[in-house]
Amino acid sequence: MVQRNDRVVPHGEAHRLLRKGLTAFLLYARESALEQGVEVREDDAELVLICVPDRAIADVASAIDPGPWVAHVSGATPLAALEPHSKRLSVHPLQTFTLDRGPDQLDGAWAAVTAENLEARALGWELADTLGLQPFDLDDGARVLYHVGAAIASNYLVTLYRAAARLFGDAGVPPEALVPLMTRTIENGFQLTGPIARGDWSVVDAHIGVLHDAHPELEPMYRALADATTA
């Protein structure tokens, strides 16, 4: 558990998601503290945790007097954004969450810890453990590659669902029927099934044909996914 004095200035709602030993949690949900006129006060804190949009991290970090440990929770932004601080690290919860749900959204999630020395790494792993996250090490130079993988797995899953739901709607069937299908795909360990797995290329061609006629905007995406699936 984190025993040190961790002082932050709450701003927004998502700080409620982080629990089990943090004294407080800082979230600037939309703009930087400077843009909103919010005073950044670390007082006698030993750790300041910055949770802001990536574009605001450098502004917020530069407004904090050097002294305490300073960390951010971005997956893509390098530690250099925390200049001028040398006592720095990042802990990125590898999870999607919304503000209308509670801290249970973090249950079972992993966290990427980026640190420049053993002391920073130990603090990052301790913080992750405090939040109920399973930590792993992430090299600062691999952050963007890592974040691309996360975006594909989470953000573009939303895109795929929305595209499939449009097609279901046009076919006159309930889009919510897709959810058990998508869930079972995960539960089955992402084993590939369907026409490509069976080699039914006439079905794939039929898919492309109907998209070309009914939803030409979706045809390039389907072709790209089919190519990636067969690669």
Rosetta constraint file for C-alpha pairs under 8 A:
AtomPair CA 1 CA 20 HARMONIC 7.82 0.50
AtomPair CA 1 CA 21 HARMONIC 6.34 0.50
AtomPair CA 1 CA 126 HARMONIC 6.61 0.50
AtomPair CA 1 CA 127 HARMONIC 7.46 0.50
AtomPair CA 1 CA 129 HARMONIC 7.27 0.50
AtomPair CA 1 CA 130 HARMONIC 5.19 0.50
AtomPair CA 2 CA 21 HARMONIC 6.10 0.50
AtomPair CA 2 CA 22 HARMONIC 6.90 0.50
AtomPair CA 2 CA 126 HARMONIC 6.59 0.50
AtomPair CA 2 CA 127 HARMONIC 6.41 0.50
AtomPair CA 2 CA 130 HARMONIC 6.45 0.50
AtomPair CA 3 CA 21 HARMONIC 7.57 0.50
AtomPair CA 4 CA 46 HARMONIC 6.42 0.50
AtomPair CA 4 CA 47 HARMONIC 7.75 0.50
AtomPair CA 5 CA 23 HARMONIC 7.33 0.50
AtomPair CA 5 CA 44 HARMONIC 7.55 0.50
AtomPair CA 5 CA 45 HARMONIC 5.31 0.50
AtomPair CA 5 CA 46 HARMONIC 5.49 0.50
AtomPair CA 5 CA 47 HARMONIC 6.99 0.50
AtomPair CA 6 CA 22 HARMONIC 6.70 0.50
AtomPair CA 6 CA 23 HARMONIC 5.88 0.50
AtomPair CA 6 CA 24 HARMONIC 6.90 0.50
AtomPair CA 6 CA 45 HARMONIC 5.12 0.50
AtomPair CA 6 CA 46 HARMONIC 5.69 0.50
AtomPair CA 6 CA 47 HARMONIC 4.90 0.50
AtomPair CA 6 CA 48 HARMONIC 6.33 0.50
AtomPair CA 7 CA 23 HARMONIC 6.69 0.50
AtomPair CA 7 CA 24 HARMONIC 6.19 0.50
AtomPair CA 7 CA 25 HARMONIC 7.75 0.50
AtomPair CA 7 CA 42 HARMONIC 5.88 0.50
AtomPair CA 7 CA 43 HARMONIC 7.48 0.50
AtomPair CA 7 CA 44 HARMONIC 7.54 0.50
AtomPair CA 7 CA 45 HARMONIC 4.88 0.50
AtomPair CA 7 CA 46 HARMONIC 7.48 0.50
AtomPair CA 7 CA 47 HARMONIC 6.77 0.50
AtomPair CA 7 CA 48 HARMONIC 6.23 0.50
AtomPair CA 8 CA 24 HARMONIC 5.81 0.50
AtomPair CA 8 CA 25 HARMONIC 5.74 0.50
AtomPair CA 8 CA 26 HARMONIC 5.37 0.50
AtomPair CA 8 CA 41 HARMONIC 7.15 0.50
AtomPair CA 8 CA 42 HARMONIC 6.27 0.50
AtomPair CA 8 CA 45 HARMONIC 7.87 0.50
AtomPair CA 8 CA 48 HARMONIC 6.01 0.50
AtomPair CA 8 CA 49 HARMONIC 6.90 0.50
AtomPair CA 9 CA 24 HARMONIC 7.50 0.50
AtomPair CA 9 CA 25 HARMONIC 7.06 0.50
AtomPair CA 9 CA 26 HARMONIC 5.37 0.50
AtomPair CA 9 CA 27 HARMONIC 7.97 0.50
AtomPair CA 9 CA 40 HARMONIC 6.92 0.50
AtomPair CA 9 CA 41 HARMONIC 6.95 0.50
AtomPair CA 10 CA 15 HARMONIC 6.96 0.50
AtomPair CA 10 CA 24 HARMONIC 7.00 0.50
AtomPair CA 10 CA 25 HARMONIC 5.89 0.50
AtomPair CA 10 CA 26 HARMONIC 4.52 0.50
AtomPair CA 10 CA 27 HARMONIC 6.08 0.50
AtomPair CA 10 CA 28 HARMONIC 7.96 0.50
AtomPair CA 11 CA 26 HARMONIC 6.18 0.50
AtomPair CA 11 CA 27 HARMONIC 5.30 0.50
AtomPair CA 11 CA 28 HARMONIC 5.56 0.50
AtomPair CA 11 CA 29 HARMONIC 7.54 0.50
AtomPair CA 12 CA 26 HARMONIC 7.97 0.50
AtomPair CA 12 CA 27 HARMONIC 5.72 0.50
AtomPair CA 12 CA 28 HARMONIC 6.21 0.50
AtomPair CA 12 CA 29 HARMONIC 6.05 0.50
AtomPair CA 13 CA 27 HARMONIC 7.37 0.50
AtomPair CA 13 CA 99 HARMONIC 6.61 0.50
AtomPair CA 14 CA 18 HARMONIC 7.81 0.50
AtomPair CA 14 CA 27 HARMONIC 6.47 0.50
AtomPair CA 14 CA 29 HARMONIC 7.89 0.50
AtomPair CA 14 CA 99 HARMONIC 5.86 0.50
AtomPair CA 15 CA 24 HARMONIC 7.53 0.50
AtomPair CA 15 CA 25 HARMONIC 4.94 0.50
AtomPair CA 15 CA 26 HARMONIC 6.02 0.50
AtomPair CA 15 CA 27 HARMONIC 6.01 0.50
AtomPair CA 16 CA 25 HARMONIC 7.72 0.50
AtomPair CA 16 CA 102 HARMONIC 7.12 0.50
AtomPair CA 16 CA 103 HARMONIC 6.71 0.50
AtomPair CA 17 CA 102 HARMONIC 5.71 0.50
AtomPair CA 17 CA 103 HARMONIC 3.93 0.50
AtomPair CA 17 CA 104 HARMONIC 7.61 0.50
AtomPair CA 17 CA 105 HARMONIC 7.60 0.50
AtomPair CA 17 CA 106 HARMONIC 7.54 0.50
AtomPair CA 18 CA 22 HARMONIC 7.60 0.50
AtomPair CA 18 CA 25 HARMONIC 7.15 0.50
AtomPair CA 18 CA 103 HARMONIC 6.13 0.50
AtomPair CA 18 CA 131 HARMONIC 6.06 0.50
AtomPair CA 19 CA 103 HARMONIC 7.11 0.50
AtomPair CA 19 CA 130 HARMONIC 7.50 0.50
AtomPair CA 19 CA 131 HARMONIC 5.68 0.50
AtomPair CA 20 CA 130 HARMONIC 5.81 0.50
AtomPair CA 20 CA 131 HARMONIC 6.00 0.50
AtomPair CA 20 CA 132 HARMONIC 7.74 0.50
AtomPair CA 21 CA 130 HARMONIC 6.34 0.50
AtomPair CA 21 CA 131 HARMONIC 7.81 0.50
AtomPair CA 22 CA 130 HARMONIC 7.76 0.50
AtomPair CA 25 CA 49 HARMONIC 6.94 0.50
AtomPair CA 26 CA 49 HARMONIC 6.44 0.50
AtomPair CA 26 CA 50 HARMONIC 6.17 0.50
AtomPair CA 26 CA 51 HARMONIC 5.95 0.50
AtomPair CA 27 CA 50 HARMONIC 6.97 0.50
AtomPair CA 27 CA 51 HARMONIC 4.77 0.50
AtomPair CA 27 CA 52 HARMONIC 5.93 0.50
AtomPair CA 28 CA 32 HARMONIC 6.35 0.50
AtomPair CA 28 CA 33 HARMONIC 6.67 0.50
AtomPair CA 28 CA 51 HARMONIC 6.25 0.50
AtomPair CA 28 CA 52 HARMONIC 4.92 0.50
AtomPair CA 28 CA 53 HARMONIC 7.58 0.50
AtomPair CA 29 CA 51 HARMONIC 7.69 0.50
AtomPair CA 29 CA 52 HARMONIC 5.88 0.50
AtomPair CA 29 CA 53 HARMONIC 6.90 0.50
AtomPair CA 30 CA 52 HARMONIC 7.14 0.50
AtomPair CA 30 CA 53 HARMONIC 6.55 0.50
AtomPair CA 31 CA 35 HARMONIC 6.31 0.50
AtomPair CA 31 CA 36 HARMONIC 6.82 0.50
AtomPair CA 31 CA 52 HARMONIC 7.31 0.50
AtomPair CA 31 CA 53 HARMONIC 6.99 0.50
AtomPair CA 31 CA 56 HARMONIC 6.61 0.50
AtomPair CA 32 CA 36 HARMONIC 6.48 0.50
AtomPair CA 32 CA 52 HARMONIC 6.82 0.50
AtomPair CA 32 CA 53 HARMONIC 7.65 0.50
AtomPair CA 32 CA 56 HARMONIC 4.83 0.50
AtomPair CA 32 CA 57 HARMONIC 7.47 0.50
AtomPair CA 32 CA 59 HARMONIC 6.87 0.50
AtomPair CA 32 CA 60 HARMONIC 6.42 0.50
AtomPair CA 33 CA 37 HARMONIC 5.94 0.50
AtomPair CA 33 CA 38 HARMONIC 4.82 0.50
AtomPair CA 33 CA 39 HARMONIC 6.84 0.50
AtomPair CA 33 CA 40 HARMONIC 7.10 0.50
AtomPair CA 33 CA 56 HARMONIC 7.98 0.50
AtomPair CA 33 CA 59 HARMONIC 7.92 0.50
AtomPair CA 33 CA 60 HARMONIC 6.24 0.50
AtomPair CA 34 CA 38 HARMONIC 6.08 0.50
AtomPair CA 34 CA 39 HARMONIC 7.45 0.50
AtomPair CA 34 CA 59 HARMONIC 7.13 0.50
AtomPair CA 34 CA 60 HARMONIC 7.04 0.50
AtomPair CA 40 CA 60 HARMONIC 7.58 0.50
AtomPair CA 40 CA 63 HARMONIC 6.73 0.50
AtomPair CA 40 CA 64 HARMONIC 6.59 0.50
AtomPair CA 41 CA 64 HARMONIC 7.31 0.50
AtomPair CA 42 CA 48 HARMONIC 6.67 0.50
AtomPair CA 42 CA 64 HARMONIC 7.10 0.50
AtomPair CA 42 CA 65 HARMONIC 8.00 0.50
AtomPair CA 42 CA 68 HARMONIC 8.00 0.50
AtomPair CA 45 CA 68 HARMONIC 6.23 0.50
AtomPair CA 46 CA 67 HARMONIC 7.81 0.50
AtomPair CA 46 CA 68 HARMONIC 4.56 0.50
AtomPair CA 46 CA 69 HARMONIC 5.87 0.50
AtomPair CA 47 CA 68 HARMONIC 5.36 0.50
AtomPair CA 47 CA 69 HARMONIC 4.53 0.50
AtomPair CA 47 CA 70 HARMONIC 5.78 0.50
AtomPair CA 47 CA 71 HARMONIC 7.49 0.50
AtomPair CA 48 CA 68 HARMONIC 6.78 0.50
AtomPair CA 48 CA 69 HARMONIC 6.15 0.50
AtomPair CA 48 CA 70 HARMONIC 4.85 0.50
AtomPair CA 48 CA 71 HARMONIC 6.30 0.50
AtomPair CA 49 CA 70 HARMONIC 6.04 0.50
AtomPair CA 49 CA 71 HARMONIC 4.92 0.50
AtomPair CA 49 CA 72 HARMONIC 5.72 0.50
AtomPair CA 49 CA 73 HARMONIC 7.65 0.50
AtomPair CA 50 CA 57 HARMONIC 7.15 0.50
AtomPair CA 50 CA 60 HARMONIC 7.56 0.50
AtomPair CA 50 CA 61 HARMONIC 7.66 0.50
AtomPair CA 50 CA 70 HARMONIC 7.38 0.50
AtomPair CA 50 CA 71 HARMONIC 5.96 0.50
AtomPair CA 50 CA 72 HARMONIC 4.62 0.50
AtomPair CA 50 CA 73 HARMONIC 6.76 0.50
AtomPair CA 51 CA 57 HARMONIC 7.84 0.50
AtomPair CA 51 CA 72 HARMONIC 5.93 0.50
AtomPair CA 51 CA 73 HARMONIC 5.80 0.50
AtomPair CA 51 CA 74 HARMONIC 7.55 0.50
AtomPair CA 52 CA 56 HARMONIC 6.09 0.50
AtomPair CA 52 CA 57 HARMONIC 6.13 0.50
AtomPair CA 53 CA 57 HARMONIC 6.76 0.50
AtomPair CA 53 CA 74 HARMONIC 7.92 0.50
AtomPair CA 54 CA 74 HARMONIC 6.57 0.50
AtomPair CA 54 CA 76 HARMONIC 7.91 0.50
AtomPair CA 54 CA 77 HARMONIC 6.42 0.50
AtomPair CA 56 CA 60 HARMONIC 6.28 0.50
AtomPair CA 57 CA 61 HARMONIC 6.03 0.50
AtomPair CA 57 CA 72 HARMONIC 7.48 0.50
AtomPair CA 57 CA 81 HARMONIC 6.45 0.50
AtomPair CA 57 CA 82 HARMONIC 7.16 0.50
AtomPair CA 58 CA 62 HARMONIC 6.03 0.50
AtomPair CA 58 CA 81 HARMONIC 4.83 0.50
AtomPair CA 58 CA 82 HARMONIC 5.85 0.50
AtomPair CA 58 CA 83 HARMONIC 7.18 0.50
AtomPair CA 59 CA 63 HARMONIC 6.50 0.50
AtomPair CA 60 CA 64 HARMONIC 6.90 0.50
AtomPair CA 61 CA 70 HARMONIC 7.62 0.50
AtomPair CA 61 CA 81 HARMONIC 7.52 0.50
AtomPair CA 61 CA 82 HARMONIC 5.33 0.50
AtomPair CA 61 CA 83 HARMONIC 6.80 0.50
AtomPair CA 61 CA 84 HARMONIC 7.78 0.50
AtomPair CA 61 CA 85 HARMONIC 7.87 0.50
AtomPair CA 62 CA 82 HARMONIC 7.18 0.50
AtomPair CA 62 CA 83 HARMONIC 6.52 0.50
AtomPair CA 62 CA 84 HARMONIC 6.58 0.50
AtomPair CA 66 CA 84 HARMONIC 7.21 0.50
AtomPair CA 66 CA 85 HARMONIC 5.79 0.50
AtomPair CA 67 CA 85 HARMONIC 7.81 0.50
AtomPair CA 67 CA 87 HARMONIC 7.71 0.50
AtomPair CA 68 CA 87 HARMONIC 7.06 0.50
AtomPair CA 69 CA 85 HARMONIC 7.90 0.50
AtomPair CA 69 CA 87 HARMONIC 4.92 0.50
AtomPair CA 69 CA 88 HARMONIC 5.60 0.50
AtomPair CA 69 CA 89 HARMONIC 7.86 0.50
AtomPair CA 70 CA 82 HARMONIC 7.31 0.50
AtomPair CA 70 CA 85 HARMONIC 7.04 0.50
AtomPair CA 70 CA 87 HARMONIC 6.36 0.50
AtomPair CA 70 CA 88 HARMONIC 4.89 0.50
AtomPair CA 70 CA 89 HARMONIC 6.70 0.50
AtomPair CA 71 CA 82 HARMONIC 7.66 0.50
AtomPair CA 71 CA 88 HARMONIC 5.53 0.50
AtomPair CA 71 CA 89 HARMONIC 4.86 0.50
AtomPair CA 71 CA 90 HARMONIC 4.91 0.50
AtomPair CA 71 CA 91 HARMONIC 7.17 0.50
AtomPair CA 72 CA 89 HARMONIC 6.96 0.50
AtomPair CA 72 CA 90 HARMONIC 4.84 0.50
AtomPair CA 72 CA 91 HARMONIC 6.49 0.50
AtomPair CA 72 CA 92 HARMONIC 7.72 0.50
AtomPair CA 73 CA 90 HARMONIC 5.56 0.50
AtomPair CA 73 CA 91 HARMONIC 4.96 0.50
AtomPair CA 73 CA 92 HARMONIC 4.50 0.50
AtomPair CA 73 CA 93 HARMONIC 7.05 0.50
AtomPair CA 74 CA 90 HARMONIC 7.14 0.50
AtomPair CA 74 CA 91 HARMONIC 7.37 0.50
AtomPair CA 74 CA 92 HARMONIC 5.54 0.50
AtomPair CA 75 CA 92 HARMONIC 5.34 0.50
AtomPair CA 75 CA 112 HARMONIC 7.62 0.50
AtomPair CA 75 CA 143 HARMONIC 6.45 0.50
AtomPair CA 75 CA 144 HARMONIC 7.59 0.50
AtomPair CA 75 CA 146 HARMONIC 7.76 0.50
AtomPair CA 75 CA 147 HARMONIC 5.81 0.50
AtomPair CA 76 CA 143 HARMONIC 5.16 0.50
AtomPair CA 76 CA 144 HARMONIC 4.99 0.50
AtomPair CA 76 CA 146 HARMONIC 7.76 0.50
AtomPair CA 76 CA 147 HARMONIC 5.66 0.50
AtomPair CA 77 CA 81 HARMONIC 6.95 0.50
AtomPair CA 77 CA 143 HARMONIC 7.22 0.50
AtomPair CA 77 CA 144 HARMONIC 7.70 0.50
AtomPair CA 78 CA 140 HARMONIC 6.00 0.50
AtomPair CA 78 CA 141 HARMONIC 7.67 0.50
AtomPair CA 78 CA 143 HARMONIC 7.10 0.50
AtomPair CA 79 CA 83 HARMONIC 7.82 0.50
AtomPair CA 79 CA 88 HARMONIC 7.12 0.50
AtomPair CA 79 CA 89 HARMONIC 6.59 0.50
AtomPair CA 79 CA 90 HARMONIC 7.16 0.50
AtomPair CA 79 CA 114 HARMONIC 7.95 0.50
AtomPair CA 79 CA 140 HARMONIC 7.02 0.50
AtomPair CA 82 CA 88 HARMONIC 6.91 0.50
AtomPair CA 87 CA 120 HARMONIC 7.32 0.50
AtomPair CA 88 CA 115 HARMONIC 7.19 0.50
AtomPair CA 88 CA 116 HARMONIC 7.83 0.50
AtomPair CA 88 CA 120 HARMONIC 6.87 0.50
AtomPair CA 89 CA 113 HARMONIC 7.43 0.50
AtomPair CA 89 CA 114 HARMONIC 5.71 0.50
AtomPair CA 89 CA 115 HARMONIC 4.85 0.50
AtomPair CA 89 CA 116 HARMONIC 7.24 0.50
AtomPair CA 89 CA 120 HARMONIC 6.11 0.50
AtomPair CA 89 CA 121 HARMONIC 7.56 0.50
AtomPair CA 89 CA 124 HARMONIC 6.92 0.50
AtomPair CA 90 CA 112 HARMONIC 7.81 0.50
AtomPair CA 90 CA 113 HARMONIC 5.73 0.50
AtomPair CA 90 CA 114 HARMONIC 5.22 0.50
AtomPair CA 90 CA 115 HARMONIC 6.81 0.50
AtomPair CA 90 CA 124 HARMONIC 6.99 0.50
AtomPair CA 91 CA 111 HARMONIC 6.29 0.50
AtomPair CA 91 CA 112 HARMONIC 5.63 0.50
AtomPair CA 91 CA 113 HARMONIC 4.66 0.50
AtomPair CA 91 CA 114 HARMONIC 6.64 0.50
AtomPair CA 91 CA 124 HARMONIC 6.13 0.50
AtomPair CA 91 CA 127 HARMONIC 7.86 0.50
AtomPair CA 91 CA 128 HARMONIC 6.97 0.50
AtomPair CA 92 CA 111 HARMONIC 5.23 0.50
AtomPair CA 92 CA 112 HARMONIC 5.01 0.50
AtomPair CA 92 CA 113 HARMONIC 6.56 0.50
AtomPair CA 93 CA 106 HARMONIC 7.84 0.50
AtomPair CA 93 CA 109 HARMONIC 7.02 0.50
AtomPair CA 93 CA 110 HARMONIC 6.17 0.50
AtomPair CA 93 CA 111 HARMONIC 4.35 0.50
AtomPair CA 93 CA 112 HARMONIC 6.60 0.50
AtomPair CA 93 CA 133 HARMONIC 7.33 0.50
AtomPair CA 94 CA 109 HARMONIC 6.21 0.50
AtomPair CA 94 CA 110 HARMONIC 5.40 0.50
AtomPair CA 94 CA 111 HARMONIC 5.26 0.50
AtomPair CA 94 CA 112 HARMONIC 6.99 0.50
AtomPair CA 94 CA 150 HARMONIC 7.57 0.50
AtomPair CA 95 CA 105 HARMONIC 7.86 0.50
AtomPair CA 95 CA 106 HARMONIC 6.78 0.50
AtomPair CA 95 CA 109 HARMONIC 6.06 0.50
AtomPair CA 95 CA 110 HARMONIC 7.45 0.50
AtomPair CA 96 CA 105 HARMONIC 7.88 0.50
AtomPair CA 96 CA 154 HARMONIC 7.35 0.50
AtomPair CA 97 CA 101 HARMONIC 7.60 0.50
AtomPair CA 97 CA 105 HARMONIC 6.18 0.50
AtomPair CA 97 CA 106 HARMONIC 7.86 0.50
AtomPair CA 101 CA 105 HARMONIC 7.15 0.50
AtomPair CA 103 CA 107 HARMONIC 7.64 0.50
AtomPair CA 106 CA 131 HARMONIC 7.96 0.50
AtomPair CA 106 CA 132 HARMONIC 7.24 0.50
AtomPair CA 106 CA 133 HARMONIC 7.08 0.50
AtomPair CA 107 CA 132 HARMONIC 6.64 0.50
AtomPair CA 107 CA 133 HARMONIC 7.20 0.50
AtomPair CA 108 CA 132 HARMONIC 7.59 0.50
AtomPair CA 108 CA 133 HARMONIC 6.66 0.50
AtomPair CA 108 CA 134 HARMONIC 7.50 0.50
AtomPair CA 109 CA 132 HARMONIC 7.91 0.50
AtomPair CA 109 CA 133 HARMONIC 5.46 0.50
AtomPair CA 109 CA 134 HARMONIC 6.44 0.50
AtomPair CA 110 CA 133 HARMONIC 5.11 0.50
AtomPair CA 110 CA 134 HARMONIC 4.37 0.50
AtomPair CA 110 CA 135 HARMONIC 5.70 0.50
AtomPair CA 110 CA 136 HARMONIC 7.40 0.50
AtomPair CA 111 CA 128 HARMONIC 6.48 0.50
AtomPair CA 111 CA 133 HARMONIC 5.89 0.50
AtomPair CA 111 CA 134 HARMONIC 5.79 0.50
AtomPair CA 111 CA 135 HARMONIC 4.65 0.50
AtomPair CA 111 CA 136 HARMONIC 6.23 0.50
AtomPair CA 112 CA 135 HARMONIC 5.89 0.50
AtomPair CA 112 CA 136 HARMONIC 5.23 0.50
AtomPair CA 112 CA 137 HARMONIC 5.78 0.50
AtomPair CA 112 CA 138 HARMONIC 5.65 0.50
AtomPair CA 113 CA 121 HARMONIC 7.01 0.50
AtomPair CA 113 CA 124 HARMONIC 5.82 0.50
AtomPair CA 113 CA 125 HARMONIC 6.81 0.50
AtomPair CA 113 CA 135 HARMONIC 6.45 0.50
AtomPair CA 113 CA 136 HARMONIC 5.96 0.50
AtomPair CA 113 CA 137 HARMONIC 4.98 0.50
AtomPair CA 113 CA 138 HARMONIC 5.66 0.50
AtomPair CA 114 CA 121 HARMONIC 7.05 0.50
AtomPair CA 114 CA 124 HARMONIC 7.63 0.50
AtomPair CA 114 CA 137 HARMONIC 6.09 0.50
AtomPair CA 114 CA 138 HARMONIC 5.14 0.50
AtomPair CA 114 CA 139 HARMONIC 6.02 0.50
AtomPair CA 114 CA 140 HARMONIC 6.10 0.50
AtomPair CA 115 CA 120 HARMONIC 5.36 0.50
AtomPair CA 115 CA 121 HARMONIC 5.08 0.50
AtomPair CA 115 CA 124 HARMONIC 7.51 0.50
AtomPair CA 115 CA 139 HARMONIC 7.85 0.50
AtomPair CA 115 CA 140 HARMONIC 7.78 0.50
AtomPair CA 116 CA 120 HARMONIC 6.56 0.50
AtomPair CA 116 CA 121 HARMONIC 7.32 0.50
AtomPair CA 117 CA 121 HARMONIC 6.23 0.50
AtomPair CA 118 CA 122 HARMONIC 6.06 0.50
AtomPair CA 119 CA 123 HARMONIC 6.32 0.50
AtomPair CA 120 CA 124 HARMONIC 6.15 0.50
AtomPair CA 121 CA 125 HARMONIC 6.13 0.50
AtomPair CA 122 CA 126 HARMONIC 6.05 0.50
AtomPair CA 123 CA 127 HARMONIC 6.06 0.50
AtomPair CA 124 CA 128 HARMONIC 6.16 0.50
AtomPair CA 125 CA 129 HARMONIC 6.12 0.50
AtomPair CA 125 CA 135 HARMONIC 5.81 0.50
AtomPair CA 125 CA 136 HARMONIC 7.88 0.50
AtomPair CA 126 CA 130 HARMONIC 6.10 0.50
AtomPair CA 127 CA 131 HARMONIC 6.36 0.50
AtomPair CA 128 CA 132 HARMONIC 6.40 0.50
AtomPair CA 128 CA 133 HARMONIC 5.03 0.50
AtomPair CA 128 CA 134 HARMONIC 6.63 0.50
AtomPair CA 128 CA 135 HARMONIC 5.91 0.50
AtomPair CA 129 CA 133 HARMONIC 5.32 0.50
AtomPair CA 129 CA 134 HARMONIC 6.50 0.50
AtomPair CA 129 CA 135 HARMONIC 7.14 0.50
AtomPair CA 138 CA 142 HARMONIC 6.92 0.50
AtomPair CA 138 CA 143 HARMONIC 6.95 0.50
AtomPair CA 139 CA 143 HARMONIC 6.70 0.50
AtomPair CA 142 CA 146 HARMONIC 6.13 0.50
AtomPair CA 143 CA 147 HARMONIC 6.05 0.50
AtomPair CA 144 CA 148 HARMONIC 6.10 0.50
AtomPair CA 145 CA 149 HARMONIC 6.58 0.50
AtomPair CA 146 CA 150 HARMONIC 6.49 0.50
AtomPair CA 147 CA 151 HARMONIC 6.07 0.50
AtomPair CA 148 CA 152 HARMONIC 6.17 0.50
AtomPair CA 149 CA 153 HARMONIC 6.26 0.50
AtomPair CA 150 CA 154 HARMONIC 6.10 0.50
AtomPair CA 150 CA 155 HARMONIC 7.84 0.50
AtomPair CA 151 CA 155 HARMONIC 5.00 0.50
AtomPair CA 151 CA 156 HARMONIC 6.53 0.50
AtomPair CA 152 CA 156 HARMONIC 5.07 0.50
AtomPair CA 152 CA 157 HARMONIC 7.02 0.50
AtomPair CA 153 CA 157 HARMONIC 6.11 0.50
AtomPair CA 154 CA 158 HARMONIC 6.91 0.50
AtomPair CA 155 CA 159 HARMONIC 6.86 0.50
AtomPair CA 156 CA 160 HARMONIC 6.12 0.50
AtomPair CA 157 CA 161 HARMONIC 6.16 0.50
AtomPair CA 158 CA 162 HARMONIC 6.17 0.50
AtomPair CA 159 CA 163 HARMONIC 6.21 0.50
AtomPair CA 160 CA 164 HARMONIC 6.10 0.50
AtomPair CA 161 CA 165 HARMONIC 5.89 0.50
AtomPair CA 161 CA 178 HARMONIC 7.75 0.50
AtomPair CA 162 CA 166 HARMONIC 6.25 0.50
AtomPair CA 163 CA 167 HARMONIC 6.61 0.50
AtomPair CA 163 CA 218 HARMONIC 7.54 0.50
AtomPair CA 164 CA 168 HARMONIC 6.20 0.50
AtomPair CA 164 CA 175 HARMONIC 7.68 0.50
AtomPair CA 164 CA 178 HARMONIC 7.94 0.50
AtomPair CA 165 CA 169 HARMONIC 6.02 0.50
AtomPair CA 165 CA 175 HARMONIC 4.78 0.50
AtomPair CA 165 CA 176 HARMONIC 7.85 0.50
AtomPair CA 165 CA 178 HARMONIC 7.54 0.50
AtomPair CA 166 CA 170 HARMONIC 6.27 0.50
AtomPair CA 166 CA 175 HARMONIC 7.68 0.50
AtomPair CA 167 CA 171 HARMONIC 6.19 0.50
AtomPair CA 168 CA 172 HARMONIC 6.24 0.50
AtomPair CA 168 CA 173 HARMONIC 5.31 0.50
AtomPair CA 168 CA 174 HARMONIC 6.45 0.50
AtomPair CA 168 CA 175 HARMONIC 5.54 0.50
AtomPair CA 169 CA 173 HARMONIC 5.80 0.50
AtomPair CA 169 CA 174 HARMONIC 6.54 0.50
AtomPair CA 169 CA 175 HARMONIC 6.35 0.50
AtomPair CA 177 CA 181 HARMONIC 7.25 0.50
AtomPair CA 178 CA 182 HARMONIC 6.18 0.50
AtomPair CA 179 CA 183 HARMONIC 6.01 0.50
AtomPair CA 180 CA 184 HARMONIC 5.95 0.50
AtomPair CA 181 CA 185 HARMONIC 6.29 0.50
AtomPair CA 182 CA 186 HARMONIC 6.69 0.50
AtomPair CA 183 CA 187 HARMONIC 6.30 0.50
AtomPair CA 184 CA 188 HARMONIC 5.89 0.50
AtomPair CA 185 CA 189 HARMONIC 6.74 0.50
AtomPair CA 185 CA 190 HARMONIC 5.36 0.50
AtomPair CA 185 CA 191 HARMONIC 7.02 0.50
AtomPair CA 186 CA 190 HARMONIC 5.27 0.50
AtomPair CA 192 CA 197 HARMONIC 6.17 0.50
AtomPair CA 193 CA 197 HARMONIC 5.25 0.50
AtomPair CA 193 CA 198 HARMONIC 7.26 0.50
AtomPair CA 194 CA 198 HARMONIC 6.28 0.50
AtomPair CA 195 CA 199 HARMONIC 5.83 0.50
AtomPair CA 195 CA 200 HARMONIC 4.79 0.50
AtomPair CA 195 CA 201 HARMONIC 6.83 0.50
AtomPair CA 195 CA 203 HARMONIC 6.46 0.50
AtomPair CA 195 CA 204 HARMONIC 6.67 0.50
AtomPair CA 196 CA 200 HARMONIC 6.07 0.50
AtomPair CA 196 CA 201 HARMONIC 6.77 0.50
AtomPair CA 196 CA 204 HARMONIC 7.27 0.50
AtomPair CA 196 CA 226 HARMONIC 7.85 0.50
AtomPair CA 196 CA 229 HARMONIC 7.85 0.50
AtomPair CA 196 CA 230 HARMONIC 7.48 0.50
AtomPair CA 200 CA 204 HARMONIC 6.82 0.50
AtomPair CA 201 CA 205 HARMONIC 6.12 0.50
AtomPair CA 202 CA 206 HARMONIC 6.18 0.50
AtomPair CA 203 CA 207 HARMONIC 6.23 0.50
AtomPair CA 204 CA 208 HARMONIC 6.38 0.50
AtomPair CA 205 CA 209 HARMONIC 6.15 0.50
AtomPair CA 206 CA 210 HARMONIC 6.24 0.50
AtomPair CA 207 CA 211 HARMONIC 6.23 0.50
AtomPair CA 208 CA 212 HARMONIC 6.01 0.50
AtomPair CA 208 CA 219 HARMONIC 6.35 0.50
AtomPair CA 208 CA 222 HARMONIC 7.42 0.50
AtomPair CA 208 CA 223 HARMONIC 7.57 0.50
AtomPair CA 209 CA 213 HARMONIC 6.42 0.50
AtomPair CA 210 CA 214 HARMONIC 5.84 0.50
AtomPair CA 210 CA 215 HARMONIC 7.54 0.50
AtomPair CA 211 CA 215 HARMONIC 4.68 0.50
AtomPair CA 211 CA 216 HARMONIC 5.50 0.50
AtomPair CA 211 CA 218 HARMONIC 6.51 0.50
AtomPair CA 211 CA 219 HARMONIC 5.55 0.50
AtomPair CA 212 CA 216 HARMONIC 4.47 0.50
AtomPair CA 212 CA 219 HARMONIC 5.99 0.50
AtomPair CA 215 CA 219 HARMONIC 6.94 0.50
AtomPair CA 216 CA 220 HARMONIC 7.80 0.50
AtomPair CA 217 CA 221 HARMONIC 7.98 0.50
AtomPair CA 218 CA 222 HARMONIC 6.28 0.50
AtomPair CA 219 CA 223 HARMONIC 6.14 0.50
AtomPair CA 220 CA 224 HARMONIC 6.07 0.50
AtomPair CA 221 CA 225 HARMONIC 6.14 0.50
AtomPair CA 222 CA 226 HARMONIC 6.06 0.50
AtomPair CA 223 CA 227 HARMONIC 6.09 0.50
AtomPair CA 224 CA 228 HARMONIC 6.16 0.50
AtomPair CA 225 CA 229 HARMONIC 6.00 0.50
AtomPair CA 226 CA 230 HARMONIC 6.30 0.50
AtomPair CA 227 CA 231 HARMONIC 6.11 0.50
